[in-house]
Amino acid sequence: MLLSQNITNHIRIPENNDWVIFILLGCIFLYLFMMNIVEREANLKDFLLQKYFDASNNLPSWVITSCVIALTLSVLISQYIPTVPKYIADLQVLGYQLNKFGFCLICVVLFYLVKSGLGFLFYQSIGDGKKWTIFYFTSTKFYFILSFLLIILCVTHYYFPVDRNKLFLYYFSFFATVFIFKVFFYLFHKNNILPEKWYYKFLYICTLQIAPLLLLWKLLFF
């Protein structure tokens, strides 16, 4: 009897990660659509190296890339969220409620929407509104490359025998490095996408890069 109970206690139900594959395939389909339709059959090299004045359909490409970033980032970090807040979990639509991935996706989407909206208002308020289109054109290239790294991390995280608790520290270091690199990328890019005056640059980095990120961290993990 004791042996039977002991065997029962060690039964492990395998994870069903089919949803991850469906999401990643959807992201790849979005990129195929973007490269073949939106970017008019551009290859990867031409897309990454194209000049602003030679490019077309910049806004749709930015939106598609942002969607892929939001999806892959949510897939990767959703399993580390301690719990869905009770006031969110209690909300149900047709008997369904948000799981960790859904909650994470909504937070990430709202994060990028608010940050993008504030960025647009920031450029307009300092009288440099023309730079906004150059800014999101340039940032699209950065996030496009980052999204492929996130896809690789998602596949490794869910389909390889890795210690996910130890990986969290590596993820934290990875995203910290990416953030620092992004700040320098914005500061020194040849397109000169940040405001000319140094105090506007400082204001942008503090209020529209660092502060929203800290808010997202607090919302997801505390």
PyMOL commands that place a pseudoatom at each C-alpha (Angstrom):
pseudoatom trace, name=CA, resn=MET, resi=1, chain=A, elem=C, hetatm=0, pos=[0.000, 0.000, 0.000]
pseudoatom trace, name=CA, resn=LEU, resi=2, chain=A, elem=C, hetatm=0, pos=[2.820, 2.402, 0.909]
pseudoatom trace, name=CA, resn=LEU, resi=3, chain=A, elem=C, hetatm=0, pos=[4.686, 1.478, -2.276]
pseudoatom trace, name=CA, resn=SER, resi=4, chain=A, elem=C, hetatm=0, pos=[1.597, 2.181, -4.339]
pseudoatom trace, name=CA, resn=GLN, resi=5, chain=A, elem=C, hetatm=0, pos=[1.159, 5.619, -2.734]
pseudoatom trace, name=CA, resn=ASN, resi=6, chain=A, elem=C, hetatm=0, pos=[4.844, 6.415, -3.246]
pseudoatom trace, name=CA, resn=ILE, resi=7, chain=A, elem=C, hetatm=0, pos=[4.662, 5.560, -6.953]
pseudoatom trace, name=CA, resn=THR, resi=8, chain=A, elem=C, hetatm=0, pos=[1.508, 7.657, -7.305]
pseudoatom trace, name=CA, resn=ASN, resi=9, chain=A, elem=C, hetatm=0, pos=[3.172, 10.666, -5.698]
pseudoatom trace, name=CA, resn=HIS, resi=10, chain=A, elem=C, hetatm=0, pos=[6.015, 10.561, -8.237]
pseudoatom trace, name=CA, resn=ILE, resi=11, chain=A, elem=C, hetatm=0, pos=[3.822, 10.514, -11.325]
pseudoatom trace, name=CA, resn=ARG, resi=12, chain=A, elem=C, hetatm=0, pos=[4.704, 13.550, -13.387]
pseudoatom trace, name=CA, resn=ILE, resi=13, chain=A, elem=C, hetatm=0, pos=[2.339, 14.983, -15.967]
pseudoatom trace, name=CA, resn=PRO, resi=14, chain=A, elem=C, hetatm=0, pos=[4.329, 16.169, -19.010]
pseudoatom trace, name=CA, resn=GLU, resi=15, chain=A, elem=C, hetatm=0, pos=[3.917, 19.788, -20.053]
pseudoatom trace, name=CA, resn=ASN, resi=16, chain=A, elem=C, hetatm=0, pos=[1.909, 20.557, -23.125]
pseudoatom trace, name=CA, resn=ASN, resi=17, chain=A, elem=C, hetatm=0, pos=[3.784, 23.363, -24.869]
pseudoatom trace, name=CA, resn=ASP, resi=18, chain=A, elem=C, hetatm=0, pos=[1.958, 23.231, -28.182]
pseudoatom trace, name=CA, resn=TRP, resi=19, chain=A, elem=C, hetatm=0, pos=[0.713, 26.770, -27.573]
pseudoatom trace, name=CA, resn=VAL, resi=20, chain=A, elem=C, hetatm=0, pos=[4.314, 28.015, -27.705]
pseudoatom trace, name=CA, resn=ILE, resi=21, chain=A, elem=C, hetatm=0, pos=[4.857, 26.512, -31.157]
pseudoatom trace, name=CA, resn=PHE, resi=22, chain=A, elem=C, hetatm=0, pos=[1.591, 28.008, -32.438]
pseudoatom trace, name=CA, resn=ILE, resi=23, chain=A, elem=C, hetatm=0, pos=[2.612, 31.470, -31.218]
pseudoatom trace, name=CA, resn=LEU, resi=24, chain=A, elem=C, hetatm=0, pos=[6.127, 31.232, -32.644]
pseudoatom trace, name=CA, resn=LEU, resi=25, chain=A, elem=C, hetatm=0, pos=[4.779, 29.994, -35.986]
pseudoatom trace, name=CA, resn=GLY, resi=26, chain=A, elem=C, hetatm=0, pos=[2.379, 32.937, -35.979]
pseudoatom trace, name=CA, resn=CYS, resi=27, chain=A, elem=C, hetatm=0, pos=[5.314, 35.297, -35.395]
pseudoatom trace, name=CA, resn=ILE, resi=28, chain=A, elem=C, hetatm=0, pos=[7.236, 33.763, -38.286]
pseudoatom trace, name=CA, resn=PHE, resi=29, chain=A, elem=C, hetatm=0, pos=[4.155, 34.097, -40.505]
pseudoatom trace, name=CA, resn=LEU, resi=30, chain=A, elem=C, hetatm=0, pos=[3.902, 37.783, -39.558]
pseudoatom trace, name=CA, resn=TYR, resi=31, chain=A, elem=C, hetatm=0, pos=[7.508, 38.316, -40.601]
pseudoatom trace, name=CA, resn=LEU, resi=32, chain=A, elem=C, hetatm=0, pos=[7.004, 36.464, -43.875]
pseudoatom trace, name=CA, resn=PHE, resi=33, chain=A, elem=C, hetatm=0, pos=[4.005, 38.672, -44.567]
pseudoatom trace, name=CA, resn=MET, resi=34, chain=A, elem=C, hetatm=0, pos=[6.019, 41.776, -43.681]
pseudoatom trace, name=CA, resn=MET, resi=35, chain=A, elem=C, hetatm=0, pos=[9.015, 40.904, -45.845]
pseudoatom trace, name=CA, resn=ASN, resi=36, chain=A, elem=C, hetatm=0, pos=[7.017, 39.729, -48.865]
pseudoatom trace, name=CA, resn=ILE, resi=37, chain=A, elem=C, hetatm=0, pos=[4.050, 42.108, -48.849]
pseudoatom trace, name=CA, resn=VAL, resi=38, chain=A, elem=C, hetatm=0, pos=[4.814, 45.139, -46.697]
pseudoatom trace, name=CA, resn=GLU, resi=39, chain=A, elem=C, hetatm=0, pos=[8.501, 45.390, -47.635]
pseudoatom trace, name=CA, resn=ARG, resi=40, chain=A, elem=C, hetatm=0, pos=[7.844, 44.220, -51.228]
pseudoatom trace, name=CA, resn=GLU, resi=41, chain=A, elem=C, hetatm=0, pos=[9.953, 41.055, -51.225]
pseudoatom trace, name=CA, resn=ALA, resi=42, chain=A, elem=C, hetatm=0, pos=[12.967, 42.645, -49.582]
pseudoatom trace, name=CA, resn=ASN, resi=43, chain=A, elem=C, hetatm=0, pos=[15.680, 40.290, -48.370]
pseudoatom trace, name=CA, resn=LEU, resi=44, chain=A, elem=C, hetatm=0, pos=[17.067, 40.411, -44.855]
pseudoatom trace, name=CA, resn=LYS, resi=45, chain=A, elem=C, hetatm=0, pos=[20.191, 42.388, -45.754]
pseudoatom trace, name=CA, resn=ASP, resi=46, chain=A, elem=C, hetatm=0, pos=[18.279, 45.019, -47.716]
pseudoatom trace, name=CA, resn=PHE, resi=47, chain=A, elem=C, hetatm=0, pos=[15.750, 45.402, -44.929]
pseudoatom trace, name=CA, resn=LEU, resi=48, chain=A, elem=C, hetatm=0, pos=[18.351, 45.924, -42.205]
pseudoatom trace, name=CA, resn=LEU, resi=49, chain=A, elem=C, hetatm=0, pos=[20.569, 48.252, -44.243]
pseudoatom trace, name=CA, resn=GLN, resi=50, chain=A, elem=C, hetatm=0, pos=[17.941, 50.307, -46.060]
pseudoatom trace, name=CA, resn=LYS, resi=51, chain=A, elem=C, hetatm=0, pos=[18.031, 54.085, -45.707]
pseudoatom trace, name=CA, resn=TYR, resi=52, chain=A, elem=C, hetatm=0, pos=[15.140, 55.991, -44.196]
pseudoatom trace, name=CA, resn=PHE, resi=53, chain=A, elem=C, hetatm=0, pos=[14.439, 58.002, -47.359]
pseudoatom trace, name=CA, resn=ASP, resi=54, chain=A, elem=C, hetatm=0, pos=[14.521, 54.847, -49.493]
pseudoatom trace, name=CA, resn=ALA, resi=55, chain=A, elem=C, hetatm=0, pos=[12.174, 52.868, -47.260]
pseudoatom trace, name=CA, resn=SER, resi=56, chain=A, elem=C, hetatm=0, pos=[8.413, 52.554, -47.550]
pseudoatom trace, name=CA, resn=ASN, resi=57, chain=A, elem=C, hetatm=0, pos=[5.626, 51.283, -45.300]
pseudoatom trace, name=CA, resn=ASN, resi=58, chain=A, elem=C, hetatm=0, pos=[7.674, 52.028, -42.187]
pseudoatom trace, name=CA, resn=LEU, resi=59, chain=A, elem=C, hetatm=0, pos=[4.682, 52.223, -39.873]
pseudoatom trace, name=CA, resn=PRO, resi=60, chain=A, elem=C, hetatm=0, pos=[3.245, 48.750, -40.727]
pseudoatom trace, name=CA, resn=SER, resi=61, chain=A, elem=C, hetatm=0, pos=[6.705, 47.203, -40.342]
pseudoatom trace, name=CA, resn=TRP, resi=62, chain=A, elem=C, hetatm=0, pos=[7.084, 48.859, -36.947]
pseudoatom trace, name=CA, resn=VAL, resi=63, chain=A, elem=C, hetatm=0, pos=[3.657, 47.616, -35.811]
pseudoatom trace, name=CA, resn=ILE, resi=64, chain=A, elem=C, hetatm=0, pos=[4.335, 44.033, -36.961]
pseudoatom trace, name=CA, resn=THR, resi=65, chain=A, elem=C, hetatm=0, pos=[7.760, 43.963, -35.320]
pseudoatom trace, name=CA, resn=SER, resi=66, chain=A, elem=C, hetatm=0, pos=[6.267, 45.330, -32.089]
pseudoatom trace, name=CA, resn=CYS, resi=67, chain=A, elem=C, hetatm=0, pos=[3.608, 42.593, -32.130]
pseudoatom trace, name=CA, resn=VAL, resi=68, chain=A, elem=C, hetatm=0, pos=[6.264, 39.887, -32.515]
pseudoatom trace, name=CA, resn=ILE, resi=69, chain=A, elem=C, hetatm=0, pos=[8.344, 41.399, -29.695]
pseudoatom trace, name=CA, resn=ALA, resi=70, chain=A, elem=C, hetatm=0, pos=[5.310, 41.534, -27.392]
pseudoatom trace, name=CA, resn=LEU, resi=71, chain=A, elem=C, hetatm=0, pos=[4.335, 37.912, -28.145]
pseudoatom trace, name=CA, resn=THR, resi=72, chain=A, elem=C, hetatm=0, pos=[7.811, 36.377, -27.822]
pseudoatom trace, name=CA, resn=LEU, resi=73, chain=A, elem=C, hetatm=0, pos=[8.681, 38.383, -24.710]
pseudoatom trace, name=CA, resn=SER, resi=74, chain=A, elem=C, hetatm=0, pos=[5.410, 37.344, -23.058]
pseudoatom trace, name=CA, resn=VAL, resi=75, chain=A, elem=C, hetatm=0, pos=[5.982, 33.682, -23.930]
pseudoatom trace, name=CA, resn=LEU, resi=76, chain=A, elem=C, hetatm=0, pos=[9.467, 33.794, -22.411]
pseudoatom trace, name=CA, resn=ILE, resi=77, chain=A, elem=C, hetatm=0, pos=[8.802, 35.598, -19.128]
pseudoatom trace, name=CA, resn=SER, resi=78, chain=A, elem=C, hetatm=0, pos=[5.208, 34.569, -18.377]
pseudoatom trace, name=CA, resn=GLN, resi=79, chain=A, elem=C, hetatm=0, pos=[6.263, 31.394, -16.562]
pseudoatom trace, name=CA, resn=TYR, resi=80, chain=A, elem=C, hetatm=0, pos=[8.273, 33.459, -14.077]
pseudoatom trace, name=CA, resn=ILE, resi=81, chain=A, elem=C, hetatm=0, pos=[5.331, 35.579, -12.986]
pseudoatom trace, name=CA, resn=PRO, resi=82, chain=A, elem=C, hetatm=0, pos=[4.494, 34.564, -9.382]
pseudoatom trace, name=CA, resn=THR, resi=83, chain=A, elem=C, hetatm=0, pos=[0.744, 34.800, -9.840]
pseudoatom trace, name=CA, resn=VAL, resi=84, chain=A, elem=C, hetatm=0, pos=[-1.981, 36.651, -11.673]
pseudoatom trace, name=CA, resn=PRO, resi=85, chain=A, elem=C, hetatm=0, pos=[-3.394, 39.391, -9.389]
pseudoatom trace, name=CA, resn=LYS, resi=86, chain=A, elem=C, hetatm=0, pos=[-6.691, 38.369, -7.841]
pseudoatom trace, name=CA, resn=TYR, resi=87, chain=A, elem=C, hetatm=0, pos=[-8.599, 41.356, -9.221]
pseudoatom trace, name=CA, resn=ILE, resi=88, chain=A, elem=C, hetatm=0, pos=[-7.489, 40.288, -12.719]
pseudoatom trace, name=CA, resn=ALA, resi=89, chain=A, elem=C, hetatm=0, pos=[-8.036, 36.562, -12.171]
pseudoatom trace, name=CA, resn=ASP, resi=90, chain=A, elem=C, hetatm=0, pos=[-11.600, 37.220, -10.976]
pseudoatom trace, name=CA, resn=LEU, resi=91, chain=A, elem=C, hetatm=0, pos=[-12.502, 38.837, -14.299]
pseudoatom trace, name=CA, resn=GLN, resi=92, chain=A, elem=C, hetatm=0, pos=[-14.088, 36.291, -16.607]
pseudoatom trace, name=CA, resn=VAL, resi=93, chain=A, elem=C, hetatm=0, pos=[-15.401, 36.513, -20.147]
pseudoatom trace, name=CA, resn=LEU, resi=94, chain=A, elem=C, hetatm=0, pos=[-17.708, 33.664, -21.223]
pseudoatom trace, name=CA, resn=GLY, resi=95, chain=A, elem=C, hetatm=0, pos=[-16.308, 31.579, -18.379]
pseudoatom trace, name=CA, resn=TYR, resi=96, chain=A, elem=C, hetatm=0, pos=[-12.660, 32.145, -19.352]
pseudoatom trace, name=CA, resn=GLN, resi=97, chain=A, elem=C, hetatm=0, pos=[-10.093, 33.984, -17.291]
pseudoatom trace, name=CA, resn=LEU, resi=98, chain=A, elem=C, hetatm=0, pos=[-6.566, 35.188, -17.966]
pseudoatom trace, name=CA, resn=ASN, resi=99, chain=A, elem=C, hetatm=0, pos=[-3.666, 32.848, -17.329]
pseudoatom trace, name=CA, resn=LYS, resi=100, chain=A, elem=C, hetatm=0, pos=[-0.098, 34.039, -16.743]
pseudoatom trace, name=CA, resn=PHE, resi=101, chain=A, elem=C, hetatm=0, pos=[0.632, 34.371, -20.451]
pseudoatom trace, name=CA, resn=GLY, resi=102, chain=A, elem=C, hetatm=0, pos=[-2.505, 36.390, -21.127]
pseudoatom trace, name=CA, resn=PHE, resi=103, chain=A, elem=C, hetatm=0, pos=[-1.842, 38.695, -18.191]
pseudoatom trace, name=CA, resn=CYS, resi=104, chain=A, elem=C, hetatm=0, pos=[1.785, 39.143, -19.246]
pseudoatom trace, name=CA, resn=LEU, resi=105, chain=A, elem=C, hetatm=0, pos=[0.817, 39.842, -22.874]
pseudoatom trace, name=CA, resn=ILE, resi=106, chain=A, elem=C, hetatm=0, pos=[-1.678, 42.523, -21.878]
pseudoatom trace, name=CA, resn=CYS, resi=107, chain=A, elem=C, hetatm=0, pos=[0.902, 44.185, -19.609]
pseudoatom trace, name=CA, resn=VAL, resi=108, chain=A, elem=C, hetatm=0, pos=[3.592, 44.136, -22.299]
pseudoatom trace, name=CA, resn=VAL, resi=109, chain=A, elem=C, hetatm=0, pos=[1.219, 45.467, -24.985]
pseudoatom trace, name=CA, resn=LEU, resi=110, chain=A, elem=C, hetatm=0, pos=[0.042, 48.274, -22.702]
pseudoatom trace, name=CA, resn=PHE, resi=111, chain=A, elem=C, hetatm=0, pos=[3.671, 48.996, -21.832]
pseudoatom trace, name=CA, resn=TYR, resi=112, chain=A, elem=C, hetatm=0, pos=[4.627, 49.496, -25.487]
pseudoatom trace, name=CA, resn=LEU, resi=113, chain=A, elem=C, hetatm=0, pos=[1.454, 51.418, -26.332]
pseudoatom trace, name=CA, resn=VAL, resi=114, chain=A, elem=C, hetatm=0, pos=[1.916, 53.856, -23.464]
pseudoatom trace, name=CA, resn=LYS, resi=115, chain=A, elem=C, hetatm=0, pos=[5.657, 54.211, -24.090]
pseudoatom trace, name=CA, resn=SER, resi=116, chain=A, elem=C, hetatm=0, pos=[5.115, 54.815, -27.801]
pseudoatom trace, name=CA, resn=GLY, resi=117, chain=A, elem=C, hetatm=0, pos=[2.329, 57.318, -27.149]
pseudoatom trace, name=CA, resn=LEU, resi=118, chain=A, elem=C, hetatm=0, pos=[4.429, 59.233, -24.647]
pseudoatom trace, name=CA, resn=GLY, resi=119, chain=A, elem=C, hetatm=0, pos=[7.389, 59.125, -27.025]
pseudoatom trace, name=CA, resn=PHE, resi=120, chain=A, elem=C, hetatm=0, pos=[5.285, 60.682, -29.784]
pseudoatom trace, name=CA, resn=LEU, resi=121, chain=A, elem=C, hetatm=0, pos=[4.049, 63.400, -27.420]
pseudoatom trace, name=CA, resn=PHE, resi=122, chain=A, elem=C, hetatm=0, pos=[7.595, 64.008, -26.205]
pseudoatom trace, name=CA, resn=TYR, resi=123, chain=A, elem=C, hetatm=0, pos=[8.936, 64.651, -29.698]
pseudoatom trace, name=CA, resn=GLN, resi=124, chain=A, elem=C, hetatm=0, pos=[5.971, 66.860, -30.537]
pseudoatom trace, name=CA, resn=SER, resi=125, chain=A, elem=C, hetatm=0, pos=[6.319, 68.875, -27.322]
pseudoatom trace, name=CA, resn=ILE, resi=126, chain=A, elem=C, hetatm=0, pos=[9.977, 69.744, -27.953]
pseudoatom trace, name=CA, resn=GLY, resi=127, chain=A, elem=C, hetatm=0, pos=[9.247, 70.794, -31.540]
pseudoatom trace, name=CA, resn=ASP, resi=128, chain=A, elem=C, hetatm=0, pos=[11.080, 67.850, -33.075]
pseudoatom trace, name=CA, resn=GLY, resi=129, chain=A, elem=C, hetatm=0, pos=[8.114, 65.891, -34.372]
pseudoatom trace, name=CA, resn=LYS, resi=130, chain=A, elem=C, hetatm=0, pos=[9.750, 65.059, -37.711]
pseudoatom trace, name=CA, resn=LYS, resi=131, chain=A, elem=C, hetatm=0, pos=[12.284, 62.894, -35.913]
pseudoatom trace, name=CA, resn=TRP, resi=132, chain=A, elem=C, hetatm=0, pos=[9.578, 60.588, -34.556]
pseudoatom trace, name=CA, resn=THR, resi=133, chain=A, elem=C, hetatm=0, pos=[9.177, 58.722, -37.839]
pseudoatom trace, name=CA, resn=ILE, resi=134, chain=A, elem=C, hetatm=0, pos=[12.955, 58.342, -38.139]
pseudoatom trace, name=CA, resn=PHE, resi=135, chain=A, elem=C, hetatm=0, pos=[13.035, 57.115, -34.557]
pseudoatom trace, name=CA, resn=TYR, resi=136, chain=A, elem=C, hetatm=0, pos=[10.564, 54.267, -35.000]
pseudoatom trace, name=CA, resn=PHE, resi=137, chain=A, elem=C, hetatm=0, pos=[12.072, 53.396, -38.393]
pseudoatom trace, name=CA, resn=THR, resi=138, chain=A, elem=C, hetatm=0, pos=[15.489, 52.949, -36.751]
pseudoatom trace, name=CA, resn=SER, resi=139, chain=A, elem=C, hetatm=0, pos=[14.174, 51.174, -33.641]
pseudoatom trace, name=CA, resn=THR, resi=140, chain=A, elem=C, hetatm=0, pos=[12.349, 48.673, -35.880]
pseudoatom trace, name=CA, resn=LYS, resi=141, chain=A, elem=C, hetatm=0, pos=[15.705, 47.304, -37.048]
pseudoatom trace, name=CA, resn=PHE, resi=142, chain=A, elem=C, hetatm=0, pos=[16.892, 46.906, -33.471]
pseudoatom trace, name=CA, resn=TYR, resi=143, chain=A, elem=C, hetatm=0, pos=[13.753, 45.119, -32.315]
pseudoatom trace, name=CA, resn=PHE, resi=144, chain=A, elem=C, hetatm=0, pos=[13.655, 42.976, -35.440]
pseudoatom trace, name=CA, resn=ILE, resi=145, chain=A, elem=C, hetatm=0, pos=[17.023, 41.429, -34.543]
pseudoatom trace, name=CA, resn=LEU, resi=146, chain=A, elem=C, hetatm=0, pos=[16.056, 41.182, -30.868]
pseudoatom trace, name=CA, resn=SER, resi=147, chain=A, elem=C, hetatm=0, pos=[12.870, 39.281, -31.749]
pseudoatom trace, name=CA, resn=PHE, resi=148, chain=A, elem=C, hetatm=0, pos=[14.855, 36.505, -33.422]
pseudoatom trace, name=CA, resn=LEU, resi=149, chain=A, elem=C, hetatm=0, pos=[16.982, 36.163, -30.295]
pseudoatom trace, name=CA, resn=LEU, resi=150, chain=A, elem=C, hetatm=0, pos=[13.773, 35.909, -28.258]
pseudoatom trace, name=CA, resn=ILE, resi=151, chain=A, elem=C, hetatm=0, pos=[12.423, 33.196, -30.561]
pseudoatom trace, name=CA, resn=ILE, resi=152, chain=A, elem=C, hetatm=0, pos=[15.620, 31.177, -30.028]
pseudoatom trace, name=CA, resn=LEU, resi=153, chain=A, elem=C, hetatm=0, pos=[15.361, 31.666, -26.263]
pseudoatom trace, name=CA, resn=CYS, resi=154, chain=A, elem=C, hetatm=0, pos=[11.701, 30.560, -26.283]
pseudoatom trace, name=CA, resn=VAL, resi=155, chain=A, elem=C, hetatm=0, pos=[12.544, 27.338, -28.138]
pseudoatom trace, name=CA, resn=THR, resi=156, chain=A, elem=C, hetatm=0, pos=[15.442, 26.638, -25.766]
pseudoatom trace, name=CA, resn=HIS, resi=157, chain=A, elem=C, hetatm=0, pos=[13.357, 27.450, -22.697]
pseudoatom trace, name=CA, resn=TYR, resi=158, chain=A, elem=C, hetatm=0, pos=[10.397, 25.191, -23.520]
pseudoatom trace, name=CA, resn=TYR, resi=159, chain=A, elem=C, hetatm=0, pos=[11.873, 22.371, -25.580]
pseudoatom trace, name=CA, resn=PHE, resi=160, chain=A, elem=C, hetatm=0, pos=[15.312, 21.684, -24.111]
pseudoatom trace, name=CA, resn=PRO, resi=161, chain=A, elem=C, hetatm=0, pos=[16.113, 20.121, -20.715]
pseudoatom trace, name=CA, resn=VAL, resi=162, chain=A, elem=C, hetatm=0, pos=[17.327, 23.268, -18.955]
pseudoatom trace, name=CA, resn=ASP, resi=163, chain=A, elem=C, hetatm=0, pos=[17.093, 24.478, -15.364]
pseudoatom trace, name=CA, resn=ARG, resi=164, chain=A, elem=C, hetatm=0, pos=[14.617, 27.340, -15.659]
pseudoatom trace, name=CA, resn=ASN, resi=165, chain=A, elem=C, hetatm=0, pos=[15.363, 28.712, -12.208]
pseudoatom trace, name=CA, resn=LYS, resi=166, chain=A, elem=C, hetatm=0, pos=[19.037, 29.168, -13.087]
pseudoatom trace, name=CA, resn=LEU, resi=167, chain=A, elem=C, hetatm=0, pos=[18.116, 30.540, -16.500]
pseudoatom trace, name=CA, resn=PHE, resi=168, chain=A, elem=C, hetatm=0, pos=[16.269, 33.440, -14.900]
pseudoatom trace, name=CA, resn=LEU, resi=169, chain=A, elem=C, hetatm=0, pos=[19.575, 34.999, -13.810]
pseudoatom trace, name=CA, resn=TYR, resi=170, chain=A, elem=C, hetatm=0, pos=[20.918, 34.613, -17.346]
pseudoatom trace, name=CA, resn=TYR, resi=171, chain=A, elem=C, hetatm=0, pos=[17.753, 36.178, -18.756]
pseudoatom trace, name=CA, resn=PHE, resi=172, chain=A, elem=C, hetatm=0, pos=[18.094, 39.093, -16.354]
pseudoatom trace, name=CA, resn=SER, resi=173, chain=A, elem=C, hetatm=0, pos=[21.708, 39.642, -17.418]
pseudoatom trace, name=CA, resn=PHE, resi=174, chain=A, elem=C, hetatm=0, pos=[20.740, 39.314, -21.084]
pseudoatom trace, name=CA, resn=PHE, resi=175, chain=A, elem=C, hetatm=0, pos=[17.962, 41.900, -20.906]
pseudoatom trace, name=CA, resn=ALA, resi=176, chain=A, elem=C, hetatm=0, pos=[20.107, 44.275, -18.858]
pseudoatom trace, name=CA, resn=THR, resi=177, chain=A, elem=C, hetatm=0, pos=[22.817, 44.046, -21.522]
pseudoatom trace, name=CA, resn=VAL, resi=178, chain=A, elem=C, hetatm=0, pos=[20.259, 44.566, -24.297]
pseudoatom trace, name=CA, resn=PHE, resi=179, chain=A, elem=C, hetatm=0, pos=[18.870, 47.630, -22.535]
pseudoatom trace, name=CA, resn=ILE, resi=180, chain=A, elem=C, hetatm=0, pos=[22.302, 49.216, -22.093]
pseudoatom trace, name=CA, resn=PHE, resi=181, chain=A, elem=C, hetatm=0, pos=[23.186, 48.445, -25.708]
pseudoatom trace, name=CA, resn=LYS, resi=182, chain=A, elem=C, hetatm=0, pos=[19.875, 49.959, -26.862]
pseudoatom trace, name=CA, resn=VAL, resi=183, chain=A, elem=C, hetatm=0, pos=[20.599, 53.228, -25.035]
pseudoatom trace, name=CA, resn=PHE, resi=184, chain=A, elem=C, hetatm=0, pos=[23.994, 53.522, -26.737]
pseudoatom trace, name=CA, resn=PHE, resi=185, chain=A, elem=C, hetatm=0, pos=[22.425, 52.454, -30.040]
pseudoatom trace, name=CA, resn=TYR, resi=186, chain=A, elem=C, hetatm=0, pos=[19.951, 55.329, -29.778]
pseudoatom trace, name=CA, resn=LEU, resi=187, chain=A, elem=C, hetatm=0, pos=[22.594, 57.804, -28.638]
pseudoatom trace, name=CA, resn=PHE, resi=188, chain=A, elem=C, hetatm=0, pos=[25.178, 57.159, -31.334]
pseudoatom trace, name=CA, resn=HIS, resi=189, chain=A, elem=C, hetatm=0, pos=[23.174, 55.958, -34.319]
pseudoatom trace, name=CA, resn=LYS, resi=190, chain=A, elem=C, hetatm=0, pos=[24.012, 57.762, -37.547]
pseudoatom trace, name=CA, resn=ASN, resi=191, chain=A, elem=C, hetatm=0, pos=[20.326, 58.644, -38.065]
pseudoatom trace, name=CA, resn=ASN, resi=192, chain=A, elem=C, hetatm=0, pos=[20.603, 60.940, -35.029]
pseudoatom trace, name=CA, resn=ILE, resi=193, chain=A, elem=C, hetatm=0, pos=[17.225, 59.814, -33.712]
pseudoatom trace, name=CA, resn=LEU, resi=194, chain=A, elem=C, hetatm=0, pos=[17.383, 61.417, -30.260]
pseudoatom trace, name=CA, resn=PRO, resi=195, chain=A, elem=C, hetatm=0, pos=[16.898, 65.171, -29.670]
pseudoatom trace, name=CA, resn=GLU, resi=196, chain=A, elem=C, hetatm=0, pos=[19.902, 67.386, -30.309]
pseudoatom trace, name=CA, resn=LYS, resi=197, chain=A, elem=C, hetatm=0, pos=[20.123, 68.963, -26.868]
pseudoatom trace, name=CA, resn=TRP, resi=198, chain=A, elem=C, hetatm=0, pos=[21.749, 66.828, -24.180]
pseudoatom trace, name=CA, resn=TYR, resi=199, chain=A, elem=C, hetatm=0, pos=[19.138, 67.521, -21.480]
pseudoatom trace, name=CA, resn=TYR, resi=200, chain=A, elem=C, hetatm=0, pos=[16.351, 66.319, -23.789]
pseudoatom trace, name=CA, resn=LYS, resi=201, chain=A, elem=C, hetatm=0, pos=[18.330, 63.143, -24.399]
pseudoatom trace, name=CA, resn=PHE, resi=202, chain=A, elem=C, hetatm=0, pos=[18.754, 62.662, -20.655]
pseudoatom trace, name=CA, resn=LEU, resi=203, chain=A, elem=C, hetatm=0, pos=[15.056, 63.344, -20.087]
pseudoatom trace, name=CA, resn=TYR, resi=204, chain=A, elem=C, hetatm=0, pos=[14.036, 60.853, -22.762]
pseudoatom trace, name=CA, resn=ILE, resi=205, chain=A, elem=C, hetatm=0, pos=[16.255, 58.049, -21.433]
pseudoatom trace, name=CA, resn=CYS, resi=206, chain=A, elem=C, hetatm=0, pos=[15.124, 58.545, -17.829]
pseudoatom trace, name=CA, resn=THR, resi=207, chain=A, elem=C, hetatm=0, pos=[11.410, 59.079, -18.367]
pseudoatom trace, name=CA, resn=LEU, resi=208, chain=A, elem=C, hetatm=0, pos=[10.687, 56.976, -21.464]
pseudoatom trace, name=CA, resn=GLN, resi=209, chain=A, elem=C, hetatm=0, pos=[13.233, 54.174, -21.196]
pseudoatom trace, name=CA, resn=ILE, resi=210, chain=A, elem=C, hetatm=0, pos=[14.082, 53.537, -17.546]
pseudoatom trace, name=CA, resn=ALA, resi=211, chain=A, elem=C, hetatm=0, pos=[10.888, 54.570, -15.714]
pseudoatom trace, name=CA, resn=PRO, resi=212, chain=A, elem=C, hetatm=0, pos=[8.406, 52.528, -17.839]
pseudoatom trace, name=CA, resn=LEU, resi=213, chain=A, elem=C, hetatm=0, pos=[10.652, 49.469, -17.585]
pseudoatom trace, name=CA, resn=LEU, resi=214, chain=A, elem=C, hetatm=0, pos=[10.717, 49.695, -13.784]
pseudoatom trace, name=CA, resn=LEU, resi=215, chain=A, elem=C, hetatm=0, pos=[6.941, 50.078, -13.765]
pseudoatom trace, name=CA, resn=LEU, resi=216, chain=A, elem=C, hetatm=0, pos=[6.496, 46.979, -15.946]
pseudoatom trace, name=CA, resn=TRP, resi=217, chain=A, elem=C, hetatm=0, pos=[8.841, 44.998, -13.673]
pseudoatom trace, name=CA, resn=LYS, resi=218, chain=A, elem=C, hetatm=0, pos=[6.860, 46.007, -10.587]
pseudoatom trace, name=CA, resn=LEU, resi=219, chain=A, elem=C, hetatm=0, pos=[3.538, 45.187, -12.260]
pseudoatom trace, name=CA, resn=LEU, resi=220, chain=A, elem=C, hetatm=0, pos=[4.634, 41.695, -13.330]
pseudoatom trace, name=CA, resn=PHE, resi=221, chain=A, elem=C, hetatm=0, pos=[6.780, 40.506, -10.441]
pseudoatom trace, name=CA, resn=PHE, resi=222, chain=A, elem=C, hetatm=0, pos=[5.440, 42.209, -7.315]
for i in range(1, 222): cmd.bond("trace and resi %d" % i, "trace and resi %d" % (i + 1))
show_as sticks, trace
zoom trace
